[in-house]
Amino acid sequence: MPGMGSPLRSLPSVNRLLGEAVVAAAVDRWGRETVVAEVRRALDGLRAVVRDGRVDGERLGREIEALPGRIVDALASRAAPAYPAVINATGVLLHTNLGRAPLGPEPPARLASYLALEYDLEAGRRGQRLDPIRGRLAEVVGAPSAVMVNNNAGAVLLLLATHASGREVIVSRGQLIEIGGSFRLPDVMAASGARLVEVGCTNRTHLADYEAAIGEETAAILVAHPSNYRIVGFTAEPALGELAALAHARGIPLFMDQGSGALHDLRRWGLPHEPTVREILDAGADAVCFSGDKLLGGPQAGIVVGDPRWVDPLARHPMLRALRPDKTALVHMDRVLEAHRTGRLDEIPLYRLLGTPVEALRRRARRLARRLATAGVPASVEPSSAALGGGTTPEATVPSWAVALPGEAELATALRRGSPPVVGRLHEDRLLLDLRSVFPGEDAVLEQAVTAAYQGIQASQEGGA
Ligand SMILES: *Cc1c(COP(=O)(O)O)cnc(C)c1O
């Protein structure tokens, strides 16, 4: 039991702490209840330390002095967004861990109010949520029919559950892929109820391998885009057209998990050609699945397009109710489809970044480096190679320019923990800030963040020396 001289007695009361100027300001900002709870938490923490006898009198004095600041810091970190905005200076445009395609600064105004989500205004009664977007998707892709779900994993799951549950689906061993974000094709297939029949070898699969595997139980042939890797060297896969001809001769469909959703010829941006969804359909695929937040440049979504015979039943499957997109995704998708339809790709943030002339990136990099140098940060510029990412064109690069900084890992950490956080790319002995994935409007904030991080490190080194 603490006696008269117990250090516990010297702890301030809740009310005294609430009277401290910074804590009082916090009450105005976050409300009394929230702040009182945080004050109690801080006092409880300190009390526990005192009870354990872990602090002497002098140290306790300092702890008490630091309490108001600690309380405000804790409140601020609780109030920070769970998913903070980040400056993506990695040069990877579709970075799965940074939210893939950016959606732009203005959420469509329609989201602020009610909207005709599944309401037939003409007839004045309940409508079908997916019908309006299905028509627009089909038009933009150039496909007879389309369905949209929550993500591409859901699209593959729904396609197979609808057409292959309890039956066999043939996949080449070279395509049994795992993609960042824990998409494993064999696991998704198992969840759909389809039985996987593997054919061929990792590096080579022939038409005859598929042919030999087709039997009574076969529901479909599935081709998966290898996405984030390439098998090079002694390799073989039959052409899509050959596979389609084989499947159709045997009365089964050919499905493709294309993944990236290329709608335009990527050579326009200096990238290697990637068959577009339309070209895959033309080659004979009956249904093609892809993500909404990769090359489409839209919200998270999974899209299935193709022959109505194989696509339309998806919209009636009970699983659709569990996979249906929410209104924010539908409205964002509608807007991005309009930009594709009218060819105004500049309205899609991904294509604004991809389409920035490399000379403009060089100018921005130079300017940024110059301003950083003025602020005492030793920065230089160098040409860089950016990438699409997101499992698209794994080896292809997009020319870019970067600001190079010394300090590597330490600076990278400070930048990640800064406000706003900046994620760069470590390359050999320097930290690169690749401007291909940075919006021009972010340059000034990036400069401040780098300066603050660099000065923070300098100060701590001087303090420690
Ligand atoms: C990206 C990708 C997926 C996963 O898509 P999500 O939208 O993240 O669910 C599946 N298959 C392929 C081939 C992909 O490229």
Ligand as a Chemical Component Dictionary entry (heavy atoms), coordinates in Angstrom:
data_LIG
# 
_chem_comp.id                   LIG 
_chem_comp.type                 NON-POLYMER 
_chem_comp.pdbx_formal_charge   0 
_chem_comp.three_letter_code    LIG 
# 
loop_
_chem_comp_atom.comp_id 
_chem_comp_atom.atom_id 
_chem_comp_atom.alt_atom_id 
_chem_comp_atom.type_symbol 
_chem_comp_atom.charge 
_chem_comp_atom.model_Cartn_x 
_chem_comp_atom.model_Cartn_y 
_chem_comp_atom.model_Cartn_z 
_chem_comp_atom.pdbx_ordinal 
LIG C1 C1 C 0 -4.453 -9.315  -60.720 1  
LIG C2 C2 C 0 -4.849 -10.659 -61.147 2  
LIG C3 C3 C 0 -5.759 -11.413 -60.392 3  
LIG C4 C4 C 0 -6.340 -10.914 -59.101 4  
LIG O1 O1 O 0 -7.213 -9.858  -59.331 5  
LIG P1 P1 P 0 -7.896 -9.067  -58.119 6  
LIG O2 O2 O 0 -8.696 -8.001  -58.789 7  
LIG O3 O3 O 0 -6.790 -8.530  -57.270 8  
LIG O4 O4 O 0 -8.742 -10.021 -57.366 9  
LIG C5 C5 C 0 -6.104 -12.665 -60.857 10 
LIG N1 N1 N 0 -5.581 -13.164 -61.997 11 
LIG C6 C6 C 0 -4.708 -12.468 -62.759 12 
LIG C7 C7 C 0 -4.161 -13.089 -64.020 13 
LIG C8 C8 C 0 -4.298 -11.196 -62.360 14 
LIG O5 O5 O 0 -3.423 -10.506 -63.101 15 
# 
loop_
_chem_comp_bond.comp_id 
_chem_comp_bond.atom_id_1 
_chem_comp_bond.atom_id_2 
_chem_comp_bond.value_order 
_chem_comp_bond.pdbx_ordinal 
LIG C1 C2 SING 1  
LIG C2 C3 SING 2  
LIG C2 C8 DOUB 3  
LIG C3 C4 SING 4  
LIG C3 C5 DOUB 5  
LIG C4 O1 SING 6  
LIG O1 P1 SING 7  
LIG P1 O2 DOUB 8  
LIG P1 O3 SING 9  
LIG P1 O4 SING 10 
LIG C5 N1 SING 11 
LIG N1 C6 DOUB 12 
LIG C6 C7 SING 13 
LIG C6 C8 SING 14 
LIG C8 O5 SING 15 
# 
